[in-house]
Amino acid sequence: MNTLEDKHIQFLKPNSIFRTISSIAGQMNQEAYVIGGFVRDQILKRSTKDIDIVTLGSGIELAEKIAKELKTSSVKVFKNFGTAMIMVNDLEIQFVGARKESYRSDSRNPIVENGTIEEDQNRRDFTINALAISLNNSTYGDFTDPFGGLSDLNNQLLKTPLNPVITFTDDPLRMMRAIRFASQLNFQIEENTFKAICENIERIKIVAQERITEELNKIILSNHPSIGFKLLEKSGLLKIIFPEFQLLKGIDVIDGKGHKDNFYHTLQVLENLLPFSKNKLWLRWAALLHDIAKPSTKRFNKKQGWTFHGHEDKGARMVPTIFRNLKLPLDDKMKYVQKLVLLHLRPISLTNSSITDSALRRLLFDAGKDLDDLMSLCKSDITSKNKEKKIKYLKRFQTVKEKLIDVEKRDKIKNWQPPIDGKEIMTTFNLKPCKEVGVLKEMIKNAILDGEIKNNYKEAKAYMIIKSKELGIHE
């Protein structure tokens, strides 16, 4: 055993929660260790709220006694896994008995038996997650690092403790976790470890989709999501878990004319969006999917070269299927992503012509409360490598933003609903639900957005009466 420098174990100070765990474990004659991600993140000076405690004995009993001592909320027990969890202020502390594991080829669920601390460290996914610090009275603060995890932390390297082929064959989700840690920590995956991922990609098919998507979302929310997607593509995992995104990769050339590689373009958009999207998972998903229909809408003609007409509309229609396949929520989050994919060209298109108030009102109405996110996405979509061209687009884009602010201040269109709804139309003209009600409602909305009438009830009512006669509707 080694002892870490004091700066690495400040969290083991005498009045800490770890002293309480040490004391209770000692009374139970059970060894206890803080292990894994918490130790890793303390060394890396990353904030974390999750603590894993491994004990040589019952993790559930230890958790229950500590919860009683600290007078915390009830203990969550997971008997099937032999684990328990308590909350202490904002810390989530997991307790588990030391285990050794063996696997069947058709499942990632291990056969679990009681084990030693060394056997527990053997089953960890990566060397940097096998670090442990003793909470035992006689060795309190002693550091165990059987696989050189501290060295790998210093070298920013991801390596498996044991043979990587066995590690990934046993639990294929660890392949996704390797790529997720590379994205979160900006670490390299060690050569043999990455080779083993490439050789075992088919094993990912035995993992539940929800678990795969959980890791995918963590990659998307990481500080370096493009690293993760490049590794997913290079390893071959991407074509299995997210084939629609894999199709973005590549360049076709006809008559010497090629289009940009939409895989790398999309990742650049995502990187550009990072400053505007911290913890905004669904905005980042919109960036990932904004050009998802380009492969299926790609056409070439001699005059225009490569075109992707209608990719925004088709992309929006693809969103529900992608969300369903990935077991992502099919609620307002999906509709939000769908809306941004559909509208992502609108602000940019306004920069290419004289900007009318009508077009600005329509954008404000269609984007509603999501306008700011849409504008962040569109600004991020300007990825030209031509510096002068990029500056020109950004200036035009800023002009659109200023005009949108001005129109919204005057007309209050964002989050607006027309002053007359379908119910009032039916009451006024003694109508049942029918096509004419929808047509008249749409005419009133368009008249306001086009500036024919002002955005108020009086003018809308008068307009409704005039248009109802044209449609053959009478009071």
C-alpha positions as a printed Julia matrix, in Angstrom:
475×3 Matrix{Float64}:
   0.0     0.0     0.0
   1.0     3.58   -0.66
  -0.06    6.73    1.12
  -1.26    9.6    -1.04
   0.03   13.1    -0.49
  -2.09   15.09    1.99
  -3.54   17.24   -0.79
  -5.07   14.12   -2.31
  -6.83   12.96    0.86
  -8.12   16.21    2.32
 -11.62   14.75    2.03
 -10.62   12.18    4.7
 -10.32   14.9     7.36
 -11.24   13.82   10.92
 -14.74   15.33   11.01
 -15.77   13.97    7.63
 -18.47   11.4     6.79
 -15.66    8.93    6.16
 -14.65    8.95    9.85
 -18.22    7.97   10.73
 -18.16    5.14    8.18
 -14.78    4.04    9.54
 -16.07    4.01   13.11
 -19.25    2.04   12.36
 -17.44   -0.45   10.11
 -14.89   -0.97   12.91
 -17.66   -1.7    15.42
 -19.04   -4.31   12.96
 -15.55   -5.83   12.42
 -15.9    -5.11    8.69
 -13.2    -3.61    6.49
 -14.39   -0.63    4.43
 -12.9     1.35    1.55
 -13.92    4.35   -0.52
 -13.37    3.24   -4.1
 -13.75    4.18   -7.75
 -15.04    7.41   -9.25
 -15.0     9.51   -6.08
 -11.3     8.79   -5.48
 -10.53    9.4    -9.16
 -12.38   12.72   -9.23
 -10.81   13.96   -5.99
  -7.37   13.41   -7.52
  -8.47   15.16  -10.73
 -10.09   17.94   -8.66
 -13.46   17.3   -10.3
 -16.62   17.89   -8.3
 -18.69   14.8    -7.61
 -21.67   13.95   -5.44
 -21.48   10.13   -5.72
 -19.46    8.05   -3.27
 -18.95    4.28   -3.5
 -18.1     2.37   -0.33
 -17.04   -1.27   -0.61
 -16.97   -3.39    2.53
 -15.89   -6.93    3.37
 -19.28   -7.99    4.68
 -22.84   -6.75    4.26
 -23.08   -3.39    2.51
 -26.77   -3.19    3.37
 -26.24   -3.64    7.12
 -23.41   -1.1     7.13
 -25.62    1.44    5.3
 -28.49    0.91    7.76
 -26.28    1.43   10.81
 -24.66    4.56    9.33
 -28.06    6.01    8.38
 -29.22    5.48   11.97
 -26.07    7.08   13.37
 -26.39   10.12   11.08
 -30.2    10.29   11.44
 -30.56   10.5     7.66
 -33.53    9.64    5.49
 -34.45    6.02    4.89
 -32.03    3.59    3.26
 -32.76    2.5    -0.31
 -31.98   -1.2    -0.51
 -31.39   -3.16   -3.72
 -31.39   -6.74   -2.44
 -30.85   -8.33   -5.86
 -27.52   -6.5    -6.13
 -26.61   -6.55   -2.44
 -26.34   -2.75   -2.42
 -27.84    0.12   -0.44
 -27.86    3.88   -0.82
 -28.26    6.78    1.59
 -28.36   10.53    1.04
 -26.26   12.76    3.29
 -27.0    16.39    2.45
 -26.36   16.4    -1.31
 -24.08   13.33   -1.3
 -25.33    9.99   -2.63
 -23.44    7.21   -0.86
 -23.63    3.66   -2.23
 -22.62    0.68   -0.07
 -21.79   -2.76   -1.43
 -20.05   -5.87   -0.19
 -16.77   -6.72   -1.93
 -17.54   -9.01   -4.86
 -16.01  -11.22   -7.47
 -17.88  -11.86  -10.7
 -18.13  -14.39  -13.52
 -20.12  -14.0   -16.73
 -22.11  -16.07  -19.22
 -21.55  -15.39  -22.93
 -25.2   -14.48  -23.59
 -25.63  -11.93  -20.8
 -23.92   -8.94  -19.25
 -25.45   -9.8   -15.85
 -22.7   -11.43  -13.78
 -22.84  -14.31  -11.34
 -21.78  -12.52   -8.13
 -20.02  -14.0    -5.11
 -18.49  -12.46   -2.01
 -14.86  -11.5    -2.54
 -11.83   -9.71   -1.16
 -10.96   -6.05   -1.79
  -8.42   -7.26   -4.38
 -11.07   -9.34   -6.18
 -13.42   -6.36   -6.12
 -10.76   -4.16   -7.7
 -10.15   -6.84  -10.36
 -13.74   -6.55  -11.6
 -13.56   -2.76  -12.08
 -13.84   -1.44  -15.64
 -10.72    0.76  -15.79
  -7.55    1.17  -13.78
  -8.48    4.74  -12.89
 -11.71    3.4   -11.34
  -9.97    0.69   -9.32
  -8.31    3.13   -6.92
  -9.27    2.61   -3.26
  -8.52    4.3     0.04
  -8.78    2.46    3.33
 -11.31    3.62    5.94
 -10.07    1.08    8.49
  -8.76    2.42   11.81
  -5.29    0.87   11.55
  -4.72    1.84    7.89
  -6.96    4.9     7.54
  -5.98    6.87    4.42
  -3.79    4.14    2.91
  -4.09    4.0    -0.84
  -4.37    0.8    -2.89
  -3.58    0.96   -6.58
  -3.0    -2.57   -7.88
  -3.1    -1.69  -11.58
  -1.2     1.61  -11.82
  -4.34    3.72  -11.99
  -2.63    6.77  -10.52
   0.0     6.64  -13.26
  -2.77    6.3   -15.88
  -4.5     9.34  -14.39
  -1.29   11.33  -14.7
  -0.85   10.13  -18.29
  -4.54   10.71  -19.12
  -4.95    7.12  -20.23
  -7.9     4.7   -20.11
  -6.89    1.08  -19.61
  -8.68   -2.02  -18.33
  -7.28   -3.7   -15.19
  -7.35   -7.14  -16.79
  -7.3    -8.41  -20.39
  -9.47   -5.9   -22.29
 -11.02   -8.6   -24.49
 -12.3   -10.39  -21.38
 -13.41   -7.07  -19.82
 -15.51   -6.07  -22.84
 -16.75   -9.57  -23.63
 -17.98   -9.93  -20.06
 -19.7    -6.55  -19.95
 -20.0    -4.86  -23.37
 -21.41   -1.66  -21.89
 -17.86   -0.96  -20.71
 -17.0    -0.16  -24.34
 -19.47    2.74  -24.21
 -18.15    3.74  -20.79
 -14.57    3.88  -22.12
 -15.66    6.29  -24.83
 -17.77    8.27  -22.39
 -14.79    8.73  -20.02
 -12.62    9.76  -22.97
 -15.21   12.47  -23.75
 -15.66   13.62  -20.18
 -11.98   13.63  -19.17
 -10.33   14.24  -22.56
  -8.29   11.04  -22.01
  -6.83    8.68  -24.62
  -7.96    5.06  -24.77
  -4.88    2.81  -24.55
  -4.09    1.09  -27.87
  -4.82   -2.52  -26.88
  -7.94   -1.45  -25.01
  -9.3     0.36  -28.08
  -8.37   -2.57  -30.3
 -10.44   -4.83  -28.03
 -13.4    -2.47  -28.4
 -13.14   -2.67  -32.19
 -13.0    -6.47  -32.05
 -16.04   -6.81  -29.78
 -18.53   -4.27  -31.15
 -21.15   -6.93  -31.95
 -21.36   -7.72  -28.22
 -23.08   -4.37  -27.65
 -26.26   -5.95  -29.08
 -26.87   -7.87  -25.83
 -27.04   -4.62  -23.83
 -30.44   -3.03  -23.12
 -31.08    0.02  -25.31
 -31.82    2.17  -22.26
 -28.31    1.54  -20.89
 -26.68    2.34  -24.23
 -28.68    5.57  -24.54
 -27.79    6.56  -20.98
 -24.11    6.42  -21.91
 -24.78    8.18  -25.22
 -26.49   11.04  -23.39
 -23.5    11.35  -21.04
 -21.2    11.59  -24.06
 -23.43   14.3   -25.56
 -23.4    16.27  -22.29
 -19.64   15.9   -21.82
 -17.05   18.63  -22.31
 -15.77   16.97  -25.5
 -18.71   15.18  -27.2
 -17.04   15.22  -30.62
 -14.22   13.05  -29.19
 -16.83   10.51  -28.19
 -18.57   10.44  -31.56
 -15.31   10.14  -33.46
 -14.36    7.17  -31.26
 -17.8     5.61  -31.68
 -17.4     5.91  -35.46
 -13.79    4.72  -35.56
 -14.55    1.68  -33.41
 -17.57    0.65  -35.48
 -20.02    1.04  -32.58
 -21.79    4.02  -34.16
 -23.16    2.06  -37.13
 -24.74   -0.38  -34.67
 -26.16    1.95  -32.03
 -26.98    5.03  -34.17
 -26.9     4.1   -37.88
 -28.62    7.31  -39.04
 -25.7     9.35  -37.71
 -23.14    7.03  -39.31
 -24.72    7.76  -42.71
 -23.67   11.42  -42.43
 -20.02   10.43  -42.87
 -18.34   10.66  -46.24
 -18.02   12.9   -49.3
 -19.36   12.22  -52.79
 -17.63   13.83  -55.79
 -19.19   14.25  -59.26
 -17.62   16.33  -62.04
 -14.95   17.42  -59.58
 -17.57   18.84  -57.19
 -17.84   17.49  -53.67
 -19.98   18.41  -50.66
 -18.74   18.82  -47.1
 -18.59   15.79  -44.82
 -21.77   16.23  -42.81
 -20.53   13.97  -40.01
 -17.65   16.32  -39.18
 -19.75   19.4   -39.92
 -22.37   18.24  -37.38
 -19.7    17.62  -34.74
 -18.3    21.11  -35.37
 -21.8    22.58  -34.9
 -22.07   20.66  -31.62
 -18.67   21.97  -30.48
 -19.65   25.53  -31.44
 -22.84   25.14  -29.4
 -21.1    24.02  -26.19
 -20.83   27.52  -24.61
 -24.6    28.01  -25.04
 -25.77   24.55  -23.99
 -24.32   23.55  -20.63
 -26.67   20.89  -19.2
 -29.01   21.42  -22.18
 -29.18   17.84  -23.42
 -32.05   18.39  -25.85
 -30.49   21.45  -27.47
 -27.39   19.33  -28.1
 -29.61   16.59  -29.54
 -31.1    19.19  -31.91
 -27.57   20.03  -33.06
 -26.82   16.35  -33.65
 -30.0    15.86  -35.69
 -30.25   19.18  -37.55
 -28.78   17.71  -40.77
 -29.75   14.08  -40.16
 -31.8    13.88  -43.41
 -29.03   15.16  -45.68
 -27.98   11.66  -46.82
 -31.52   10.88  -48.03
 -32.15   14.3   -49.63
 -28.76   14.58  -51.36
 -29.0    15.34  -55.09
 -26.55   16.52  -57.78
 -27.18   18.63  -60.85
 -24.71   20.37  -63.12
 -26.0    23.89  -62.45
 -26.3    23.89  -58.66
 -23.94   21.09  -57.73
 -24.95   19.25  -54.56
 -28.29   20.12  -52.95
 -30.14   18.89  -49.85
 -33.56   20.44  -50.5
 -36.13   19.75  -47.8
 -33.66   18.13  -45.4
 -35.01   20.24  -42.53
 -38.58   19.0   -43.11
 -37.6    15.36  -43.61
 -35.2    15.56  -40.67
 -38.02   16.77  -38.41
 -40.14   13.81  -39.57
 -37.25   11.42  -38.76
 -36.93   12.65  -35.16
 -39.79   10.57  -33.63
 -38.46    7.33  -35.17
 -34.92    8.02  -33.93
 -36.2     8.85  -30.44
 -38.32    5.7   -30.42
 -35.41    3.5   -31.52
 -33.1     4.99  -28.89
 -35.78    4.8   -26.16
 -35.61    8.57  -25.7
 -38.72   10.33  -24.32
 -41.54   10.83  -26.83
 -42.92   13.9   -25.06
 -42.29   17.65  -25.17
 -38.52   17.02  -25.29
 -38.91   15.18  -28.59
 -41.23   17.9   -29.94
 -38.69   20.56  -28.93
 -35.91   18.78  -30.87
 -38.26   18.29  -33.81
 -39.14   21.98  -33.84
 -35.5    23.11  -33.84
 -34.59   20.66  -36.63
 -37.52   21.95  -38.71
 -36.69   25.63  -38.15
 -32.89   25.54  -38.18
 -32.58   27.09  -41.67
 -35.09   29.88  -41.13
 -32.91   32.48  -39.35
 -30.04   31.87  -41.8
 -32.38   32.17  -44.81
 -33.47   35.58  -43.56
 -29.91   36.84  -43.93
 -29.95   36.15  -47.68
 -32.69   38.62  -48.58
 -34.29   41.84  -47.48
 -35.85   41.03  -44.13
 -39.59   41.73  -43.93
 -41.45   42.23  -40.68
 -43.85   39.51  -41.82
 -41.05   36.93  -42.05
 -39.72   37.99  -38.66
 -43.18   37.73  -37.06
 -43.61   34.23  -38.49
 -40.27   33.12  -37.1
 -41.13   34.58  -33.7
 -44.49   32.82  -33.73
 -43.17   29.45  -34.9
 -40.17   29.39  -32.55
 -42.04   30.8   -29.55
 -40.28   30.29  -26.22
 -37.5    28.31  -27.95
 -36.3    31.22  -30.09
 -33.11   31.82  -28.1
 -32.1    28.16  -28.37
 -32.9    28.19  -32.09
 -30.71   31.25  -32.59
 -27.85   29.61  -30.66
 -28.15   26.54  -32.89
 -28.21   28.62  -36.08
 -25.2    30.69  -35.06
 -23.32   27.46  -34.28
 -24.26   26.15  -37.74
 -22.0    28.78  -39.37
 -18.88   26.64  -39.81
 -17.28   28.02  -42.98
 -13.47   27.75  -43.0
 -13.37   30.92  -45.12
 -12.74   33.58  -42.48
 -14.17   36.5   -44.48
 -17.27   34.52  -45.44
 -17.82   33.51  -41.83
 -17.52   37.12  -40.59
 -20.02   38.22  -43.25
 -22.56   35.56  -42.21
 -22.14   36.38  -38.53
 -22.75   40.09  -39.2
 -25.92   39.3   -41.15
 -27.02   36.94  -38.43
 -26.55   39.66  -35.81
 -28.72   41.98  -37.94
 -31.5    39.35  -37.92
 -31.24   39.06  -34.13
 -31.53   42.82  -33.69
 -34.54   43.02  -36.0
 -36.23   40.14  -34.16
 -35.8    42.0   -30.86
 -37.27   45.15  -32.43
 -40.32   43.38  -33.94
 -40.99   41.45  -30.74
 -40.85   44.67  -28.72
 -43.42   46.25  -31.06
 -45.72   43.32  -31.8
 -45.33   40.9   -28.87
 -45.52   37.83  -31.14
 -43.31   35.39  -29.23
 -45.46   32.98  -27.18
 -48.49   34.7   -28.71
 -51.83   33.15  -29.61
 -54.33   34.88  -31.95
 -56.91   36.97  -30.02
 -59.78   34.92  -31.48
 -59.81   31.14  -31.11
 -61.86   28.37  -32.71
 -64.36   28.27  -29.86
 -65.31   31.92  -30.36
 -65.65   31.4   -34.13
 -68.06   28.48  -33.54
 -70.08   30.47  -30.97
 -70.29   33.59  -33.16
 -71.51   31.74  -36.25
 -73.32   28.86  -34.49
 -71.01   26.31  -36.08
 -69.96   22.8   -35.09
 -66.3    21.79  -35.54
 -65.64   21.93  -39.29
 -63.07   22.84  -41.93
 -64.32   26.46  -42.18
 -63.5    27.12  -38.51
 -59.86   26.17  -39.04
 -59.63   28.17  -42.29
 -61.03   31.32  -40.67
 -58.77   30.96  -37.62
 -55.73   30.59  -39.91
 -56.76   33.65  -41.94
 -56.91   35.8   -38.79
 -53.5    34.54  -37.63
 -51.91   35.19  -41.03
 -53.43   38.68  -41.28
 -51.79   39.65  -37.99
 -48.44   38.06  -38.88
 -48.47   39.75  -42.32
 -49.28   43.13  -40.77
 -52.69   43.5   -42.47
 -54.32   44.1   -39.1
 -52.96   44.95  -35.66
 -52.53   42.38  -32.93
 -55.67   43.18  -30.95
 -59.16   41.75  -30.43
 -61.11   44.63  -32.01
 -59.35   44.47  -35.39
 -59.33   40.67  -35.36
 -63.12   40.58  -34.74
 -63.8    43.0   -37.58
 -61.54   41.04  -39.91
 -63.29   37.8   -38.92
 -66.71   39.24  -39.9
 -65.42   40.37  -43.31
 -63.72   37.09  -44.12
 -66.63   34.97  -42.88
 -68.83   36.51  -45.61
 -66.21   35.66  -48.25
 -66.33   32.05  -47.02
 -70.15   32.03  -47.08
 -70.44   31.95  -43.29
 -73.1    34.18  -41.72
 -73.91   35.21  -38.16
